[in-house]
């Protein structure tokens, strides 16, 4: 620690300082620290266009009779698969569209390990952020469905019993569809907005310096 601090205080020092991680739990603690430094919850207000697209998709889908039929025909495991697939799709789209995938500077083992840590922290950060958005979408869709829909009227239209409990399933399915709609909306955001919402300020500055050095 003394060596690291002294190196930080010496502006003329160009020597790299490293601290070996403990074998047990060291990398997991480092990864957790990187994710917390990225502050995943910042992604929610950082992607306003994506959220508007997701909310619009959810509002329209909730009042669609075709969606009612689809939601009623899906088993719980298919709803779980739809949830996982929609979140994975958004995360993958954000990584590709925002150019968030880190590549090693060279073929050395430390460089490859560093890139693995950066990429893992990026994926975990985005997954946590998208999961927060998913839960928020589910709650909003549930409130909207309870306000606008009448289960008895829906049951008469579908020619089958429909209860208030079925509205929870409907909101679950709509949240998955709205999350995919949010992925399309995220494409309207600039790459800078996506990076700013995903990375901490220090990590963003580091990546900007690397981009300038490469050009």
HUKASUL-V991246 format. One record per residue. N is the residue number from 0. SS is DSSP state (H for helix, E for strand, C for the rest). Layout:
<<N SS> <N SS>>
This chain:
<<0 C> <1 H> <2 H> <3 H> <4 H> <5 H> <6 H> <7 H> <8 H> <9 C> <10 C> <11 C> <12 C> <13 C> <14 C> <15 C> <16 C> <17 C> <18 C> <19 C> <20 C> <21 C> <22 C> <23 C> <24 C> <25 H> <26 H> <27 H> <28 H> <29 H> <30 H> <31 H> <32 H> <33 H> <34 H> <35 H> <36 H> <37 H> <38 C> <39 C> <40 C> <41 H> <42 H> <43 H> <44 H> <45 H> <46 C> <47 H> <48 H> <49 H> <50 H> <51 H> <52 H> <53 H> <54 H> <55 H> <56 H> <57 H> <58 H> <59 H> <60 H> <61 H> <62 C> <63 C> <64 H> <65 H> <66 H> <67 H> <68 H> <69 H> <70 H> <71 H> <72 H> <73 C> <74 C> <75 H> <76 H> <77 H> <78 H> <79 H> <80 H> <81 H> <82 H> <83 H> <84 H> <85 H> <86 H> <87 H> <88 H> <89 H> <90 H> <91 H> <92 H> <93 H> <94 H> <95 H> <96 H> <97 H> <98 C> <99 C> <100 C> <101 C> <102 C> <103 C> <104 C> <105 C> <106 C> <107 C> <108 H> <109 H> <110 H> <111 H> <112 H> <113 H> <114 H> <115 H> <116 H> <117 H> <118 H> <119 H> <120 H> <121 H> <122 H> <123 H> <124 H> <125 H> <126 H> <127 H> <128 H> <129 H> <130 H> <131 H> <132 H> <133 H> <134 H> <135 H> <136 H> <137 H> <138 H> <139 H> <140 H> <141 H> <142 H> <143 H> <144 H> <145 H> <146 H> <147 H> <148 C> <149 C> <150 H> <151 H> <152 H> <153 H> <154 H> <155 H> <156 H> <157 H> <158 C> <159 C> <160 C> <161 C> <162 C> <163 H> <164 H> <165 H> <166 H> <167 H> <168 H> <169 H> <170 H> <171 H> <172 H> <173 H> <174 H> <175 H> <176 H> <177 H> <178 H> <179 H> <180 H> <181 H> <182 H> <183 H> <184 H> <185 H> <186 C> <187 C> <188 C> <189 C> <190 H> <191 H> <192 H> <193 H> <194 H> <195 H> <196 H> <197 H> <198 C> <199 C> <200 H> <201 H> <202 H> <203 H> <204 H> <205 H> <206 H> <207 H> <208 H> <209 H> <210 H> <211 H> <212 H> <213 H> <214 C>>
